[in-house]
Amino acid sequence: MITGYNTDVRHGNRVFHVQTEDKGIGNPKIETLIYVGGEILDSYRGGYDDLIANGTMTESVIQDRMNEQHKTVIRDIKNGKYDTTPQDPELAEAQVFTDRGLDQAILEYLQQEGDVDTLELVLDEPMKPTFGTLFRFKVRARLCISQNAVPSAEVTVRLVSSLKKATTLLTGRTDADGTFVGQVDMPPSQPGHCAIVVSCTSDAGSDEFRALIAA
């Protein structure tokens, strides 16, 4: 069984928790669950029976498939698949601009229509930050439709906590290939719920990953 992915996605006024897991060779399925407020909102299941049948199953190939499924579900959330839309068209239009700047609201609307090639972050492997250790990670910034790399995008790594203000741990920019490799000396264990947030911003949009910090 391969280590899965856990990501918190803020969209509108809600935070969605997306969890993707490999069920193992005995049950070759990849399951993604979407939680809101601790309750399962939806689920998505893929598989890799084909990899077993044709003898091409490796951990890296399954990991790639898990990553793609995880990112697809996150993209669905950001594209409004799980939005609650009022019946009144005027109310629906007004809701698009609630709690977001005009530019961001227009960008999200156009993205839903499939007309904007916006920035997305891709992880080469799951983030596993642990207090008191050296946290290494690698992300790639690309455009979600053309898959072109996004160079010189601003990357910020923050420590967020349920008990105190967020702390910036690292900043930098992606290289010519849209890649950013970073490492952070994690502080000692802290009370409350803590997470690492890796965010990326450019003229093409923004995206982020969140990972809970293990004690």
C-alpha positions as CSV (number, residue, x, y, z in Angstrom):
1,M,0.0,0.0,0.0
2,I,1.4,3.4,-1.0
3,T,1.3,6.5,1.2
4,G,-1.6,8.7,0.2
5,Y,-2.4,12.4,-0.2
6,N,-4.2,14.8,2.2
7,T,-5.0,18.3,1.1
8,D,-7.2,21.1,2.5
9,V,-8.7,23.2,-0.3
10,R,-10.4,26.5,0.5
11,H,-13.0,27.5,-2.0
12,G,-15.5,30.2,-1.4
13,N,-16.6,30.1,2.2
14,R,-15.8,26.4,2.8
15,V,-12.8,24.2,3.4
16,F,-12.7,20.9,1.6
17,H,-10.5,18.1,2.8
18,V,-9.4,15.8,0.0
19,Q,-7.9,12.4,0.9
20,T,-6.6,9.9,-1.7
21,E,-5.5,6.4,-0.7
22,D,-4.2,3.3,-2.4
23,K,-6.2,0.2,-1.3
24,G,-3.3,-2.2,-2.1
25,I,-2.8,-5.0,-4.6
26,G,-5.4,-7.2,-3.0
27,N,-7.9,-4.5,-3.8
28,P,-6.3,-2.4,-6.6
29,K,-8.3,0.7,-6.2
30,I,-7.4,4.4,-5.7
31,E,-10.1,6.1,-3.6
32,T,-10.5,9.8,-3.1
33,L,-12.8,11.1,-0.4
34,I,-14.0,14.7,-0.1
35,Y,-14.8,15.9,3.4
36,V,-16.5,19.1,4.5
37,G,-16.9,19.7,8.2
38,G,-15.8,16.1,9.0
39,E,-18.5,14.5,6.9
40,I,-18.0,12.8,3.5
41,L,-19.4,15.0,0.7
42,D,-18.4,12.7,-2.2
43,S,-16.0,10.0,-3.3
44,Y,-14.2,9.1,-6.4
45,R,-12.7,5.7,-7.2
46,G,-10.1,4.8,-9.9
47,G,-8.1,1.6,-10.3
48,Y,-5.0,0.0,-11.6
49,D,-6.2,-3.5,-12.6
50,D,-4.8,-2.7,-16.1
51,L,-1.3,-2.2,-14.7
52,I,-1.4,-5.6,-13.0
53,A,-2.8,-7.3,-16.1
54,N,-0.1,-6.0,-18.5
55,G,2.8,-6.3,-16.0
56,T,3.6,-2.6,-15.8
57,M,2.7,-2.0,-12.2
58,T,5.3,-0.1,-10.2
59,E,5.0,2.1,-7.1
60,S,6.0,5.1,-9.1
61,V,3.4,4.5,-11.8
62,I,0.7,4.0,-9.1
63,Q,1.9,7.2,-7.3
64,D,1.6,9.1,-10.6
65,R,-2.0,7.8,-11.0
66,M,-2.8,8.7,-7.4
67,N,-1.4,12.2,-7.8
68,E,-3.3,12.8,-11.1
69,Q,-6.6,11.6,-9.5
70,H,-6.0,13.8,-6.4
71,K,-5.3,16.9,-8.5
72,T,-8.3,16.2,-10.7
73,V,-10.7,16.2,-7.7
74,I,-9.0,19.4,-6.3
75,R,-9.5,21.0,-9.7
76,D,-13.2,20.0,-9.7
77,I,-13.6,21.7,-6.3
78,K,-11.9,24.9,-7.5
79,N,-14.0,24.8,-10.7
80,G,-17.2,24.9,-8.6
81,K,-18.4,21.3,-8.9
82,Y,-19.5,21.3,-5.3
83,D,-20.8,24.8,-5.1
84,T,-24.3,25.4,-3.9
85,T,-26.0,27.6,-6.5
86,P,-29.2,29.6,-5.7
87,Q,-32.2,29.0,-7.9
88,D,-32.5,32.7,-8.6
89,P,-30.1,33.6,-11.5
90,E,-29.5,37.1,-10.0
91,L,-28.6,35.7,-6.6
92,A,-26.3,33.2,-8.3
93,E,-24.5,36.0,-10.2
94,A,-24.1,38.0,-7.0
95,Q,-22.7,35.0,-5.1
96,V,-19.8,34.8,-7.6
97,F,-18.4,38.0,-6.3
98,T,-19.0,37.4,-2.6
99,D,-15.9,37.3,-0.4
100,R,-13.5,37.5,-3.4
101,G,-12.0,40.4,-5.3
102,L,-13.4,41.2,-8.7
103,D,-10.4,40.0,-10.7
104,Q,-10.3,36.7,-8.8
105,A,-14.1,36.1,-9.2
106,I,-13.8,36.7,-13.0
107,L,-10.8,34.4,-13.2
108,E,-12.7,31.6,-11.4
109,Y,-15.7,32.1,-13.6
110,L,-13.7,31.9,-16.8
111,Q,-11.8,28.9,-15.4
112,Q,-15.1,27.1,-14.9
113,E,-15.9,27.8,-18.5
114,G,-12.6,26.2,-19.5
115,D,-11.3,29.4,-21.2
116,V,-8.4,30.2,-18.9
117,D,-5.1,28.3,-18.6
118,T,-4.4,28.9,-15.0
119,L,-1.5,27.9,-12.7
120,E,-1.5,24.7,-10.8
121,L,1.0,23.1,-8.4
122,V,2.2,19.6,-8.8
123,L,3.9,17.5,-6.1
124,D,6.5,14.9,-7.1
125,E,5.7,13.0,-3.8
126,P,3.4,13.6,-0.8
127,M,4.6,16.3,1.7
128,K,5.3,14.8,5.2
129,P,6.4,17.6,7.5
130,T,7.4,16.6,11.0
131,F,8.3,18.8,13.9
132,G,12.0,19.0,14.8
133,T,13.2,17.6,11.4
134,L,14.5,18.9,8.1
135,F,11.5,19.2,5.7
136,R,12.4,18.8,2.1
137,F,10.0,19.2,-0.8
138,K,9.8,19.7,-4.6
139,V,6.9,21.3,-6.4
140,R,6.3,22.2,-10.1
141,A,4.2,25.1,-11.3
142,R,2.5,24.5,-14.6
143,L,-0.6,25.7,-16.6
144,C,-3.5,23.4,-16.1
145,I,-4.6,23.1,-19.7
146,S,-1.4,23.4,-21.8
147,Q,0.8,21.9,-19.1
148,N,3.5,24.5,-19.9
149,A,5.9,25.3,-17.1
150,V,5.5,28.6,-15.2
151,P,8.9,30.1,-14.4
152,S,9.6,32.8,-11.9
153,A,6.4,32.1,-10.0
154,E,6.6,33.2,-6.3
155,V,6.6,30.4,-3.8
156,T,5.9,30.9,-0.1
157,V,6.1,28.3,2.7
158,R,4.1,29.1,5.8
159,L,3.5,27.4,9.2
160,V,-0.2,27.8,10.1
161,S,-1.6,27.0,13.5
162,S,-5.0,27.0,15.2
163,L,-3.5,28.9,18.1
164,K,-1.4,31.6,16.7
165,K,-0.6,33.7,13.6
166,A,0.9,32.1,10.5
167,T,4.7,32.2,10.2
168,T,6.5,32.5,6.9
169,L,9.4,29.9,6.8
170,L,10.7,30.3,3.2
171,T,10.2,32.3,0.0
172,G,11.6,31.9,-3.4
173,R,10.7,31.5,-7.1
174,T,10.4,28.7,-9.6
175,D,13.2,28.1,-12.0
176,A,13.1,28.1,-15.8
177,D,11.4,24.7,-15.7
178,G,8.7,25.8,-13.2
179,T,10.4,23.8,-10.5
180,F,11.1,24.9,-6.9
181,V,13.1,22.7,-4.5
182,G,13.1,23.8,-0.9
183,Q,14.0,22.7,2.6
184,V,13.0,24.1,6.0
185,D,14.2,23.4,9.5
186,M,11.0,22.6,11.2
187,P,10.5,24.0,14.7
188,P,9.9,21.9,17.8
189,S,6.5,20.5,18.5
190,Q,3.8,23.2,19.1
191,P,0.3,23.0,20.7
192,G,-2.8,23.1,18.6
193,H,-3.4,21.9,15.0
194,C,-0.5,22.9,12.7
195,A,0.1,22.6,9.0
196,I,2.6,23.6,6.3
197,V,1.2,25.6,3.4
198,V,3.1,25.8,0.2
199,S,1.6,28.4,-2.1
200,C,2.5,29.6,-5.5
201,T,1.5,32.8,-7.3
202,S,2.1,34.3,-10.7
203,D,0.3,36.3,-13.3
204,A,-1.3,33.0,-14.4
205,G,-3.1,32.5,-11.0
206,S,-2.3,30.8,-7.8
207,D,-2.5,27.4,-6.1
208,E,-1.4,25.8,-2.9
209,F,-0.8,22.6,-1.0
210,R,-1.4,22.0,2.7
211,A,-0.1,19.1,4.9
212,L,-0.7,18.5,8.6
213,I,2.5,18.4,10.6
214,A,3.2,15.2,12.5
215,A,4.5,15.4,16.1
